[in-house]
Amino acid sequence: MKPLRFLAGLLALALTLGSATGATPPRERTRIDDGWRFALGHATDPAKDFDHGLRPFFFGKAGYGDGPAAADFEDRPWRRVDLPHDWAVELPFSERGSSQHGMKAVGRGFPENSVGWYRRELAVPASARGRRFVLEFDGVFRDSVVWVNGHYLHHEASGYSSFQVDITDYLNFGGRNVVAVRVDATTQEGWWYEGAGIYRHVWLTQTGPLHVAPWGSFARASVDGDRADVAVGTTVRNDGKEAESFTVEHELRDPAGRVVARAKLPARQVQADASVDIAARLRVDAPKLWSLETPQRYTLTTHVRRAGQVVDRVDTPFGIRTIRFDADRGFFLNGRHVKLHGVNNHQDHAGLGVALPDGMHEARLKMLKAMGVNAIRSAHHPATPELLDACDRLGILVIDEHRMMGTAPQIRDELERMVRRDRNHPSVILWSVGNEEWAIENSEIGTRLAREMQAIVHRLDPTRPATLAVSSSGYAEGTSVGSEVIGFNYRAQHDIDAMHRRFPGRPLVVTEEGATHATRGIYLDDPAQVHVAAYDRRTGGDSTSSIEDAWRFNAERSYLAGMFVWTGFDYRGETTPFGWPAISSQFGMLDTTGAMKDSGYYLKAAWTAEPMVHLLPHWNWPGREGQAIDVRVYANTDEVELRLNGRSLGRKARKPYGHLQWSVPYEAGSLAALGYSGGQLVAQETVATTGDGQAVRLTADRMRLRAGSDEVTLVTVNIVDREGRAVPTAGQRVSFETSGPLRLIGMGNGDPGSHEADKPAELHRYAAATHWRHRGIARAEDATALMGDAASAGWRDPFAWVPPDQQPADQAWNLVQADLPPAAETGARRELFLGDVAPGTRFFLDGRALTPRREGGMLAVDIDSAAGAPATLTAVFPTPAGGTRALFDGAQGGRRWATLRTTTPAAPWQRSLFSGHAQLILQPGSEAGRATLRASGPGLEAASLAIEVF
């Protein structure tokens, strides 16, 4: 990790050099994910929230931010973190936790874990004066407040909406600047694991006063035969003090980077502190269309010129393609019918929580695409920008969903931000303005709000339709009645055919379907272990369907645009059908690590053309010899033959949308499924009875990573027998370590009942010294006799306000004492960090002289962690030249002088396999080199894996 001040210096150097050479680009957008300081605060006790909110005039005067919101707060004892960061995934599981949030120890019952503070320095040179500086937060969960240099700037309630904060007027140009963000995850927004913290990227954008407004460039194409017309809308903002005249120029590049169109628009004027919208049109001959097979994008470059000089430049990637939802025939992309093979996804992954590196978004989409998925729904909130970028690159369609229905100012603002931010993504084909709004779903208010919200969307983006996912329909009024494209959640809850007859001109899509429970690799229900057999069946009651029945219903109706399975991945939270000790859902076609379940293979057979067969269950059933085993095969071949130890058990023809099934008396050996099409063997799969586990096997999805990048490598961990076959029932615990420029960032195994640590990390708690007292002394040696005499007269509170005419006279030396709290737990490390009190300060603990070390720019000393009475800290120092008053006033009640940090050690990097599988997620370091991952377990042959970081 790079030191914070070093990074801030690099930023200052870059800005200074650019200004000095005249080479500063008109717009700079820098990701500032690294070098943050982090600490847990407290949701209900201000004293444990670093005294935040207690300072007089805290919220009544500009620049009076207190505690960590103050610019001069001492944060050097805090932990250093890089973003994205989710502190909830590092917390333990608790039976008192919310089942909706995956039983993590966060939320209303855990005030000590539900507030987090982030701080970062920014160095902005004096030469940058006159530029505009904006912080961009892609996503913070949740209820965040942004402070800069002690000034309150912004409050963002949403945990999902991207937001921007103009910090220009509060910067110290040529000086030190501090950004502080308080995040409060006490309140849930959803009913799934939502994490906690700054879990998406943060950017610093600088422009001139005359610039393209945030999300102020919109390119939309219409295709007519062998040409496309691109309508461009640009919003130019003037944050200057005077009106400005300017021109706008556009340059359009095709996917290969060739310029294919240009436009120079007539001069315009914009008033001070105002914006103006400018329209243009470009023509493209023989356009290269964005599609599922060729996800190629154009780039629109917009220049804003003032007096001939470029003062802003913005690149806008977009795609040229056409979309159409037809009420009778479904969805069309570029005039070609496409059935939507969709899944719903939340944004967490095993081991990472919601803080996914960019490479993880792409890896998850590739897992889904391998299953035949061509569309996702961002349930139930706007997707992270990097996920949409990956969908654009990979050719995956998106329903981009707003968090909550309404037209109140905050809700409307969040809706508008989503549309403005995401409307250039060719992957986005539908806006969703809400999901299952039960209180208004069948009311006239529901009809009205659906229409109002869709009208807002269309004013910002007339190129895409909008939908709304409903859990009930068929009434005279309601959200389905007001929906432009009606989205049905679970066909068993609706009469979809009747709705098609009632609204013959409305396109229809099934926005949620299935909601089946299944535990990967488990084939007998085991409620004690919160496991559900993985055979496809209706498990959610009459309102749900099996995956097979759901797809058959959809595939047989050409008027349905497609279906979105609930869900693609298992996710933390919604632990149905169990409560504690379950910690995750079991709805997914893939488990929390992305390992495919059997129902996922059914969809793969239905949604892909490459010949395949999938055979279940595994064939390790000791003690069940002769008992019938329910054997099923998913295939897209014409016929399938089943063979047990070489003997044919029959050959069956596959029915459309169906599966094949046998009842097979168990005998150890091998069971094979052979798929035939046109009489030829085209695919096969075998499951075999394995021996006991003998060795660890590591398999990485990529062996080379770029240094300092957002790439990840996913490592599958198996236990193999003597013949090298993966043992499907293995559950041994394996330990991991890395060397070289590679770091473990998460691990998981897909077990919905596992309470092992996903992301081992040290847990820091911070406490202030209390009961500060001071007395002046004539000589330093006088301190010894007074150190144990705190009850005698002559002591006073050094931080209490005293009228100037009543200030006591300074003496030559000073004796200051404070109490340190006793240890709250055994086994934790206690470190006392000491700040800069005054030159020549000597420190004592319970009368013993301390010999501190240097750590993080401060003095630090370890304290005996044994429980007992509070310890007494003493500082002895000479009176500085300016006297003691200014010294005491700047000490922030003593917090700048002493901080006690208690550290609970991180759990070891080890994980038990579940149903023969575990997963590690690794990320490259900043330097190139050869890295090694090692894995070992009791009684197992160890394994290692070499990764090249280049």
N, C-alpha and C positions, 0 to 999 in steps of 0.2 A: 504494500500500500504506500502511496506517495504521501509525504508529509503535507499537511494542509497549507502551512505558510509557504512552502516551496511551490505548491500549485498556484496559490494566489500570486506569488511573485512572477511565475511564468505568465499568468494572465496579464499582469501589469506590464511585463516586458513586451508581450506581443502587442498590446495596445499602444505602448510608448513607441516601439519601433515603427509600427504602422503609421502613426501620426508623424513621426520625425521624418520619414522618408517620403511622405505623401502617398504611400501605397495602401493606406487603410481602405479596404473594400467598402462600398456604400452600405452594405449590410453584413453583419457578422452574427452567426448563431452558434454558440458554444455550449456543448453539454457539460454541465457542472455536477456530475454525479459523484465525483470522488472528493475526499477530504472533508466530509461532514463529521461533526461531533454529535454523539447521541447519548441521551440518558432518559430513563424512566422517571416521570414525575408522579403526581398523585391527583386523582380526580376529585377528591373531597376535602383533603387536608392541605391548606396552603403552605403550612410549614414543611410538609414533605414534598411540595411542589416548588421547592426552592424559594419560598416566600413570595411567589408570584401573586400579584394583585393586592399586596398589603401596603405598598408604598403610598404615602399621601400624594394626591393628585395623579395617581397611576393612570386613570382613564379620564382625567379632567384637563390635562395639559399635554401639549405636543412634546414628544421626546421623553416622556416619563415612564416608558416601559420599564418594568422592574423584574427582578429575578433574571432568568435566562433571556428575557426580552430586552434587557439592558445591554448596550454595546460593550460595556466594560465588565460584564459578568465573567467570572473565572471558570472557564470550561475545560481547561487543560487536563483535569483528571478524568474527563468523560471518555467514553469509548469512541474510537474512530470507526466509521462505517462508510461504505460506498453504497450508492443507490443503484438500482432499486432495493428497498429494504422493507421487510415485514417482520416486526418484532414479535407478533403473535405466534408465528410458526416456531419460534425459539422457546416459547413458554411450555410448561408441562401440561398434560391433560389433567382434568379434574372432574370428579363426579358432580361437583357443584356448577360446572360450566354449562353453557347453553348447547343443547343437542343440535340446534340449528347452526351453530358456529363451530361444530366439531369438537365440543367438550374442552376447548382450550380455556386456560385460566385467564380470561380477559372478559371485560364487559361489566355490567352493573354490580356483580358480586365481587369484583376484584379491582377496586379503585387504585390499588398500588401497581397494577399492571396495565392500566387502561389509558394512561396519558404518556405521550412520548415527546421529548424536545429534540429538535435538530438545530444546529448552529453551523454556520460556515462563513469564512472571511472572503471578501472580494476586494481586490486592489484595483482601483480605477485611476489612471494617471490624470494629472491636471490637464494634459493636452487633449483629453476626451471631453472637456467641458463644451457644451453645445450639442452633444449627441444625446439620443434618447436611449434609455436602458430599461428593458422589460424582462422580468422573470416569468418563465412559462413553466407551469406545473402540469404534467400530463395526467396525474391522478394522485390524490392523497386520501387515505382512509383514516379518519374522516373528521369533520368539524374542526378544520384547521384555521389557525390565525397566523398571519405573516407579519413580522416586524422587521424593520430595517433601521439600524442605528438607534434603536430605542423608540422608533415611531411606529404606531399602529397603522398598517396599510390595508389589510384585506382580511375578511372572514369568509371562508368557504364551507358551507354546511355539507355539500355533497361529497361523498366518497368516491365518485366516479367521473364527474365532469372535469375536463381540462379547464384551467383558468390562467389568467395572466395578470401580472401586477407591474405597473409602471413605477419604477423606483427612482427615476431620474432626480426628482426634486429633493430627495433625501440623502443623496450620495455626498461623501466627502471626496471630492476630486483631488487626487494627489495624496490622499490619506487612507486610513483604515476604515473598512466598511464591514458590518456584520449583519448577516441575514439570520433571523431566528424564526423557527416555525414550531408552534405548539399544536400537537395532534391529539384529539380526544376520541378514542374508539369505544367509549362507554356505551353509546347507543347503536343498535343494529339498524341498518337500512333494509337488508334483505333477510332471507331465511336460509342462507347458505354461509359457508365460511367466507368471510370478507377480509380477513387479515387486519393489520394495523400498521400505519406508517406511511412514509413517502415511498410508495411501492411502484411508481413509474418514474420516468426520467424528469429531470429539471434542466431547463435551458436558460441561458442568458443571451438575449438578443439586443444588439445595438444598431441603431439606424440614425439617420439624420432627422431633423424635425419634419421634413417633407418625405413621406414614405407610403408604401402600400400598407393599408391597415391590416391588423392580424386577421388571418383567414379571409383576406380581402381579394383573392384572385379565384375566379371560378370559370373553368373551361367546360363547355358542354357541346357535344357533337351530334349532328344529325347526318344520316347517311342516305344518299340518293344514288342508287346504281353504283358507278365506279368513282364517285367523288363524295367528299364529306365537307360539310360546312361546320366550322367551329365558332360558336358564339362565345365571346370572352367578356366577362364582367370584372371590372377592377375598381376597387374602392381606394382612393388616395386620401390620406389623412395629413392634415397640416397641424402639427403641434407647436408651430412657431408663434411669434408675437405679431406678425404682419401677414397680410394676404400675399399669396404667391402665385405666379404664373408658371406653367410647366407643360411639358408634352409627355405623352406615353407612347412607347414603341414596343411592339411584340415581335418575337421571333419564335417560330415553331420548328422543332426538330423531331424527326421520326425515330423509331426505336434504334436505328443504327447510328444516330447522331447527326444525320444530314439535315440541313436547313431546307424545309419544304414550303414555308410561307413566311411572309413578313407583313407588318402593318405599322404605319406611322400616323398617329392621330393628330388632329388639329390642336393647337394650344388651348389650354383651359386655365381657369383661375379658381383658387380655393381660398376662402377666408381663413383668418387665424382661428385656431381651435375649432376646426370644422372639417368635414369630409365631403367628397364628391364622388359620385358613381359614374364610370365611363364605360361605354359599350363599344365593342369592336367585333368584326367578323373576318375569319380567315377561311380560305378554301384549300382543301387537300385533295389532290388527284390520286386515284388508286390507293386509298388508305389501307394501312395494315391494321386489321381489326383485332381488338382484344377479345380473346375467347378462352374457354377452358383448356383448349389444346395449345393455343398460342397466346399466352398472357403477356402481350407486349404493350408498352406504353409510349406515348409521345411526351415531350417536355416543352411546355410553354415558358419562355423567358420574357419577363416584362421589365423594361427599363423606364424609370421616371427621370426625366431630364429637367434641369432648371438652368436657364441661360446656356444651354448646350451641354452642360456637364451632367453626367449620370450621378444622381443623388440616391437612387435606390435600385436594387435589382432583386427580383424574386423568380425562382424556378418553380413551376407548377407541373408535376407529373399528372397525367390523366390518360384515359383510354378512349379510343374511338370504337364504339360498339352500339348496337341497338338492343333494347329490351322491350318486351311486350307481354303482358298478362292477358290471356284470352279466357273469357268466361266459359267457353265450351271445350277448349283444347289445351289449356294450361299455359305454361311459360315458354317464351321463345327468346333465344339469344342470337342476334344477327340473322333473324329470320328462320332459324333452325329450332325445332322443338327440343326442349331439354326438360326431362323429368327431374325434379329437385330431389336429390338423395341427401337429405340434410340431417344434421344433428344439432342439438342445443348444447352449449358449453358454458360453464362458469370458468373462472380464470386461474384457479389454483392447480398446482401440480405437487405430487408427493415430494417431500423434502424441501420445497421452495416456498410453500404458501402461495401468495399472490405476487411475490416479487420475482417475476420471471425475466431472465436475460432475453435479449432479442432472439438469440439463437434457439431458445426453448420454444418460443412461439412457432417458429418455422418447423422445428422438430415435431411438435404436436400436430401441426397441420399435415405434415407428411405421413404421420401415422394414420390419420383419418383418411387421407387421400388413398392410401394403400388399401383401405377397406372399401373404397368405391364412393366415398363422400365427395360431393361436388358443391355443397353449400353448408354454411353454419349460421346459427342464430346466436347473437351475443346476448345471452340470457343473464340477467334482465337489466342491462345497463349498457351504455356506450362502450364499445370495444376500445382497447388501448391502440394508439396510432400504429405501433409497430406490428400488431396483429393484422391490421388492415393492409399495411404495406406488404406483409408476407402473403396475404390472400391475393393481392394484386399480382405479385410475382409468380405465385404458384397456380393461379387460375382456379380460385375457389370463390363461390358466390356468397353474399352476406346479407342477412337481415340485421340491420343496425338498430338496436332497440333503446328507447328512452326509458329512464328509470321509473317514472311515476306519472300518472295522468293528472292533468290540471292545466289551468291557464293563469294561476296566480303568478305574480311577477317572478318569483324565484324559479318556479317550475318552468315557466315559459322561457326564461333566460337560459336555463339548462338545456331545454329542447333546441333553442336556436343555436347555442354553442355547438351541440352535437352535429347539427346539419351543416353549419358553416365550416366546421373543421373537416368533415368527412365527405363532402359532396363531390370532391374530385376523384374519389376512389372508384375505378371502374368495377371493382368487385361488389360494391354495394348496389343491390337491386331493389331493396324495399326498406323504407323507414317504418319502424314499429313505434307507435306512440304510447303503447301500454301493454300490460299483461294482467289478465284475470283480476280486474278491478271489481271485486265481489259486491261492494256497497252500492255501486252504480251500474252494474253490468246489465241489468234488465229494467233500467229506468230511463225516463226522458232526459235526465241530466246526463246519463251515459251517452245517449244519442248525440246530444248537443256538444259535449266535450270532445267526443270523437271527431265530429265535423270541424269544430273550432281548431283543434290541434292539427288536423290534416291540412286545414287552410293555412295555418302558420308555416307548416312544412313546405307547401307548394309555393308560397310566396318567396321562400328562400331557394327552393329547388323545384322547378316545374318539370323536371325530366324523369322523376321516379314516382311511382305510386306509394301509398302508405297502407299499412295494415294495423291490426290490433288483435292480439291473441285473447280469445274468450273461452271461458270454461262452461258457459251455458248460453243457449240461444233459443230462438223460436218464439220469443215474446213480441208484443207489439212495438216495444221500444227497447233500447239498450245499445251497448257498445257495438254489437254485431250489426245492428241496423244502420249505425252511422259509419261503419267501416268501408273504405273504398275497396280493399282486398280483404275478404273476411278470413281471419285466421282462427282455426278450430283447435283447441287443446283437447285431445283425446276424443276420437270419433264416437266412442261408446257414450259420451256425455251429450251427444247431439244427434239430430236426424239430419245428416248432411245432405242426403238426397232431397229431402223436403226443402231445405234452405236453398238448394240449387234451383228448385222449381219456383220458390218464392222470389228469388232474386236472380232471374235468368241472365242479367247483364253484369253480374258481379263475379270477378275471379275469386276462386277459393283455394286455400292452402291449409294443410294440417300443420300447425305450428308446434304442437307437442304431441307425441304419440309413444305408446309403450308403457313407460314407468314400471317396467318389470324389475324384480329383484333377483340378483344372481351373484354369487361369489365365485370368482375365477378359480377353476381347478377343484371345486368342491361339488360332489354329486350325491350327497346325503344331507338333508336339513340337519343343522346342529345349532339350535337356539342358544345353548349355553355358550357357544363360541361366536355367537352372532353371525353364523354362516347360513346361507341359503343355497340349496342345490342349483347348479348352473343350467339345468334343463330349461329351455324356453317355455314359459307358461304364463298365464295371467296370474299375477301375484298381488295386484293392487286393488282387487275387488272388481265390482261390475263396471266401474267407470274407466277401466283400463283394458288393454288387449295384450295378447302375446305379440312378440315382434313379428312372427310369421303371419298371424291374422291381420295385424295392422298393415303390413306391406301388401298383402293380397288385396285388401279392401282398396287401398290407394292405387295400386297398379291397375286394377280393373276399372277405374273411373278416369277416363281421359280428361274430364273437366277439372280434376284436381291437379294443381300445379306440382304437387309432390308432398313429401312429409319430412318433418324434422323430429328425429327420435329423441326422447328424453332418456338418457343423455349420451353424448359421445364418450366422455370420460366420467368415471366415478369422481366424486368431489367430497371434500370435508363438509360435514354438516348434513342436515336432513337424514338422520340416521335410521329412518323407517326401514324395515318394520320393527326395529329394536330401539331401545334407549341405551343407557350406559350398560355395558362397557363399549358399545359401538361408537365409533368416532367419524364414520364416513357413510355416504350414501352407497347404494349398490345398484343404481339404475343404469350405469354405464355399459356401453358396448366394449369399452376398454376399462381396465381398472385405473387406480390413481397414478400408476407408473406408465400407463399406455400399453400394457400387455393386453392383447385382445382376448375377450371372452368368447364363449361358443356362439352366443347370439350375434356377436360381431361377425363371425364367420358366415352365419346365415346371410347377413346383409351383403357381405363380400361376394358370396355366391350369386346373390340377386342383382348386385350393382356393378359387377365387373365381367369382362368378356374372356379374360385369360382363363383357360380351363383349370379348374381346381376342385378338390374334394377336401373336406374336413371331417375327421372322425372323432367322436367322443363316446365315452369318457377315456381317461388313461387306463392302463391295463395292469395296475398294481393293486390287487385285491386279495392279499393273503388272508386265509381263514374263511373265504367265501367260495371255495372250490365247489363247483356244481350248482351254485345258486345263479338265478337268472340276473343278468346285467342288462339294463336298458341301454342299447347301443343306437346311436343316431348318426346320420351322415348328412352334411350340407354340401351340395355340389351344384355346379352349373353345367354338368355333362348330361347326356341323354339318359344314361343308365349307370348303375353302380353295382358292383359285385363285392360281397363281403367274404373274406377268407380268414379262418382261424387256424393257425399253425399249418397253413397250406391247404386246408380243406375248404371248399366253397360252401358258403351258407346261403347261397342264392344270389341271383342277379335280378335287380328291380329297376323298372323304368321310373324316372323322376317326373312327378306331376308339376305343372306350372306353380311357382311360388311355394312349393312344398318341400318337405324333407323326407328322408328315407329312414326306416326304423326296423330294428331287429331285437328280439329277446334272446340273449346268448348266454348259455350256462358257462360260468367262468372256469377257465383252465389257464394256467400260466403259459406264457409264450408270446406269440405275436398275433395281432389282429390287424388286417389290412383292408382298406377300401380302395377299389380300383374303378376309376371313372372312364366310361366309354362314350364317344360321340361318333356317329357314322360307322359304328362297328369297330372303331379303333380305340386302343388304350391311349388316353390323352393326359391323365392325371392320376396320382395315387398318393395315399398317406398310410403310414403304419404306426401303430402304438404297440409298445413291447413291454413285457414285464422286466423291470431292471433289477440289478443287484443293489446292495447297500452302497451308500455314498462313500467314495474313496478320496475324492479330490475336488478342489475348488476350480471352476472354470470362469474366466472373464472374457467377455466378448464386447468390443466397442463398436459403435456405429460409425466412428471415424477415427483415424489414427494420426491425423495431422490437424493442428489448430494454429491459427494466426495469433501471435503474441499480442496481448493487450486488446484483443477483440471481444465481442459479445458472443462468440461462438461457444458451443458446449459440445461435449461428447457424452453420450449415454452409454453406460457400461452395464450389461446384463450379467448378473451373477447366478450361476448354477452350481449344483453339486452333481458330479458324474460318478458312475460306477466304474468297475475295472475295465469295461469295454468302451468307456468314453460316452456312455449314454446318459443324458440328463435324467435325474431321478425326479419324477413329477410330484412326489409327496415329501421331498426333502424340506426340513425345517431347521437345520443347524444354524447357529449364530456364527457369523464371520466378521472378523476385524479387518480394518483397512487403514493403510497409510500411504502417503505420497512423498516423493522426493523430486527435486527439480522444479521447473516453472509450471506447476500444475497444482490446483487446489480443489478439494472436495467442497461442493456448495450444497449438497442435499442427497438424501437417500430415502428409499421407501421399498415396500414389498407388496402393496395392494391389499393387505389384510385389513378388513374394516374394523377389526377389534384390536389391532396392534397399538400399544402405548409406548413403544420404543421412540427414542428421540429422532425426529426427522432431520434436524439441523442443529447438532450440538454446538452450543455457544455459552461462553461465560455470562452469568447474570450479575450485573453490578447494581448495587444500591448505594445511595449517597446520603450522608447525614451531615448536618452542620454542628459545629461546636455551639454550646449554649452557655447561658449565665456568664457572659463576658463581664469582666471586672478589671479595673485599672487603678493603680496608684502611682504617684510620682515618688521617686527615691533619689537621694543625693548621689549615691555611689552604686556601681554595679554589684559590689559585694554585699550590699544591704539586702539584695533579693533573696539570698539563701534563707535567712531567718524568717522571711515573710511568706515564703511559698506555701507553707502548710497552715497559714493563719488567715484563711479566707473569711472567717466570721468576725474578725475584729473591725473596728472603725477605720476609716481612711480609704476604703474602697469605693469606687463609683462606677456607674455604667458608662463606658467610654463613648457609646453611640447615641446616648440620650441627648436630645436637644436642650441646650442651656442658653439663656439670653446672653448676648455678647458681653454685657456689663457684669455678668455673674460667672464668667469663665474662670476656672481656677488657674492659677499661674503654673506654667510648666516648670518642672524640675530637670535636672541634668540627665536623669535616667528614668526609665519607665519599666514597670512590672505589670504585665497583662496576663490574665488567666482566663481559662474557659474549661467547661466540662465536656468530656467526650462520652457518648452513650456506650453502655456495655454491649458485649457481643450478643446478638439475637439468635445465633445458631452456631452449632459446632461444625468444624470442618471447613468453614469459610475463611478466606484470607482477608485480613483487615489492613488497609494501608492508609496512612495519614499523609495527605498532601499539604504542604506548607507554602504559602505565597510570599510575595515580597513585602514584608512589613516595613522594615527600615534598614539601612546599611548597618552592619555590625550586630544584627539580631542573633541571639542565642536561644535555642529552644530546649525545653525540659519536659519530661513526662513523669508525673508523680515524683518530681524532684530529681530525677535522673537526667543527666545531660544527654541529648540526642546527637547522633552523628548521621545526618540524613544523606541519602544518595541523590543524584540528579536523575529525574525521570520525566520525560515530556516537558522539559523546560522548568520544572518545579523541583523543590526539595520533597523527598518522600522517605517514609520510614515504615517498616512493618510493625504492627502492634500485636501482642499476644492475644489470640482469639478466645481465650478462656472466658467463660461467662463470669460476671461479678459486678462489683460496684463501678460507677463511672470513673474514668481516669481524668486526671487534671493536666491540662496542657498549659505551659508557662512560656511566655516570651519575654526576654529582657533585652532592651535596646536603648541606645542613647537618643535623646531628643533631637530630631532633625532640625536643620537650619530654619525651616519655615514653621516650626512648632508642631504640636500634636493635633490641632483642630482639623486641619486639612487632611492629615493622615487618617484620623478616625472617620471623617465624613466620607472618604473614598473607599472605606473597607467593606461597604455593603453589609453592615451589621456583623462583620467578622467572616462572612462567606468568602471573601477574597483572601483571607489569611489562613483558613484551615478547612479542609474537606476530608471527611472520613469515607473511604470507599470500601465496601464489603463485597467480596467477589465469591460467588458460588461457582465451583469449577464446572467446566463443560463435561458433559457425558462423553465417553469414548466414541470414536467413529466405528460403530459395529452395528450389524443388523442381522436379524434372523430371516432366513428365507421363508417364504410362504408359498405353498403349493409349488415348491421347486424353483422359486424365482425371487430375486431382489434386483434393485436398480440403484446405481450410483450416477450422480451428475457431477461432471468436472468442468472446470473452466481454466483457460490458460492464464499464466501470469504475464507480467509486462515485458519479460525478457525472453529471448529465444534460447532454445536448448533442448536437451533430451530429458524427458520426465518419465517417472515410473510409478505405477500403481501396484501395490502389493496387497494380497488378501490371504488370510490364514484363519483356520478354525481348529478346535480340538479334534484330534484324530483324523485330520484331513491333510492331504498333500496341498501345500501352499501354491499360489499362482501369482504371476506378475504380468504386467502389461506395459509395454513401452509406447509412449506417445511423443510424437515430435511436435515441438512448438517452434514455429519458424517466423 
